[in-house]
């Protein structure tokens, strides 16, 4: 009787561990997806700000060269 209970406990424990691993895998996949999305947002903003900064710098230099 003790051996049967022990075997049944191990089966339940194995099932719980497997379910936990599936949940963890799904959670980590979602976290990776959110991180990738955030990185793309940051990259878009960085490129936009670099373009504005470059345009402003070129404009200021052009203004200074035309008006001595």
FENHU-V731730 format. One record per backbone hydrogen bond with DSSP energy under -1.0 kcal/mol. NH is the residue of the N-H (numbers start at 0). CO is the residue of the C=O. Records with the same first field share a line. If there is no record, write none. Layout:
# FENHU-V731730
NH=CO  CO
This chain:
# FENHU-V731730
4=0
5=1
6=2
7=3
8=4
9=5
10=6
11=7
12=8
13=9
14=10
15=11
16=12
17=13
18=14
19=15
20=16
21=17
22=18
23=19
24=20
25=21
26=22
27=23
28=24
29=25
30=26
31=27
32=28
33=29
34=30
35=31
36=32
37=33
38=34
39=35
40=36
41=37
42=38
43=39
44=40
45=41
46=42
47=43
48=44
49=45
50=46
51=47
52=48
53=49
54=50
55=51
56=52
57=53
58=54
59=55
60=56
61=57
62=58
63=59
64=60
65=61
66=62
